[in-house]
């Protein structure tokens, strides 16, 4: 189960630098990043005796990877997008999504899969908590509502708003009250829409799928919440 976390985390980063890195380079990047960044962070937060472990010198509660998976990938995505620069023609040439329908289908798969992602972070069947599932659902609803309103019905925001809520609830999904999870998700949805617009329009950073605002910022917010 932990290996699936290790696989998906560098995969998240690729959404920020789409069309700007050869496959061979991406393979090397994934291996090195997993060793240099992900593994030490996973040990610090989840490993016995880790510096950021719940019982460590600087406790960091992270039930389902809000910090280990999302903050690390989001910040790395921002750095990588800045380092590689913009896609050729961006932003002068319009680059709309290939298919809004496929984007929605992919988002639906993530919405469903996230319940396995969060709930089974308990590691054992006996330790599975219904509260984690309820909190995941509530956070997803909160993120959907705020992204729907603030995103002005933009399909991209509607698809990613639920994900913003789910990212934010990862860290404390086993501890939050459902209403707290709803509020956390709602704020995450708003943060995502705001920071996505800032990153793209003000900072002029070509983060294609909004990995930094979705995973980095919302993950950090969830850790604080």
C-alpha angles and dihedrals in degrees: 000000000000090000090060088057090050091051098046096047099068088038088063091057093058090069089070098054101035114161094014106084133058117239092244091052090048091054091053091045092051094051095046095043092050091053100039102036114014102042097051091046092049090051094046093053104031106018123098108264092011118159092238096034117129088254095037131103092272106031116215117182108211114157100172109015106282090144104022096047109021107032093045094047094043096051091043090051091054092049092046094048091051093046096048094043129214129324115263107276096014124168097003094060114060111243107186122178114281092235129000089197093056089045089056093047090051091048090051090053090053093047090056096039092052091071088062090043093054104029097047092050081091084079094211130067090226090056096050111125127205087208090069091055093047092048091049090053094046093049090049091052092049093050091047094053098049094042089049092053101037094037091056094229093305106161092222092057093043091053094046100039093078089047091053089056092047092049091051095050095050097089099050104021091121094052110034127098110242091246089051089051090051091052092045091052093046092053090045091054090052092046091051095052092046097046093043090057092045093049095047103035106027105027092033091218114156099226095157101198099024094251094158097053094037101045106014102043098031091045091052091047090051091051090053093044 
